[in-house]
Amino acid sequence: MNARYVLPEIAEQQNAMIALRRRIHAHPELGFEEFVTSELVAGQLREWGYEVSTGVGRTGVVATLKNGQGRALGLRADMDALPIQETSGVPHASRIDGVMHACGHDGHTATLLAAAHYLARSRNFKGTLQLIFQPAEEGLGGARAMLDDGLFERFPCDAVFAMHNVPGHPTGHLGFYSGPFMASADTVSVKIIGHGGHGAVPHKAVDPVLVCASIVVALQSIVARNINPQDTAIVSVGAIHSGTVSNVIPASADMSISVRALTPEVRQLLERRITELVHGQAASFGAQAQIDYQHCHPVLINHPEETALAREVAREWLGDEQLIHDLKPFTASEDFAFMLERCPGSYLVIGNGQGEGSCLLHNPGYDFNDHCLPIGATYWVKLAERFLG
């Protein structure tokens, strides 16, 4: 990324922000355990003149900066790490056994802090900044916890935005997508109740393992025959647990199913058909099925007007050549979707680099690309100054 795009004041702070990012990387914390990270973030923001609220959604931080009358803008960064043993070999690698920042949340936090530092000094806006540092994005519902704690009632926003790094795209290039952008994620726990018996006389038992095998095959017919081929739907059986030895037919079996969709309508259809199919398959073998259908994350839907503004800010600043033009929806999920259900906004991406050394997210060798930090921070400043201009 050419340094000419970076605000000089952010460039001056680049080394300090990289050091802060690496400090966070070396001391990762799992969801709802971000005590040290939250304290570090809150301390920096207070020093810069923000009104800081801690403990929002347990370990979340919200920093407010008012400068005259006007609209309110929310910018969100996530703070939690993952239960992964790091193998990157970098000097600032995790010092916590079995925990690492394998998704770049250390970089997201440092990027927003760099923008916060600049905006606190420049005050080149009219209105209110609400900087949201969210805990527990990685599957534990941190966004929902903050909302349940009155996030938008206590810290009103006219729009809210978030940014995530994506390996495989050029470093510092920005991508925008209007509409359904990230998939819903639901987990289905199924218990098949059969009738146990001796493996030598299977006709006197109802084998739940056989029922599970039939369900696994039948589930694939939902995507193949019930979903429009132009829509996205995923049904994956991640685990089957039953029995202990080869010559005993167990009395029950447990299955765990992951379900994803890119529209609420497909999500509802998948739930209906999975429920019908599991009960039907079990009944056809003389077994019973118990289903616990857990709705984890909704579809992340970027609002058109806010996405258009976010893209326009990037295009006017960087030009078309620094935008990601082939961006497609992701089948991964993101709990920022909960915030977008409550407030207009958009979720954008920044390229983390491509080629050798740019491994996938959630990989033990991953590390956030520090070259993204100044361009991401400058973008947040440009967006804030435009939205609150």
Secondary structure, DSSP 8 states (H G I E B T S, - for coil): --GGGS-HHHHHTHHHHHHHHHHHHHS---TT--HHHHHHHHHHHHHTT-EEEEEETTTEEEEEEEESSS-EEEEEEE---BS-------TT---STT-B--SSHHHHHHHHHHHHHHHHHH---SEEEEEEEE---SSS-HHHHHHHTTHHHHS--SEEEEEEEETTS-TT-EE---EEEE-EEEEEEEEEE-B-EETT-GGGSB-HHHHHHHHHHHHHHHHHHTS-TTS-EEEEEEEEE--SSTTEE-SEEEEEEEEEESSHHHHHHHHHHHHHHHHHHHHHTT-EEEEEEEEEE--EEE-HHHHHHHHHHHHHHH-GGGEESS---BSS--THHHHHHHS-EEEEEEE---STT---TT-TT----TTHHHHHHHHHHHHHHHHT-
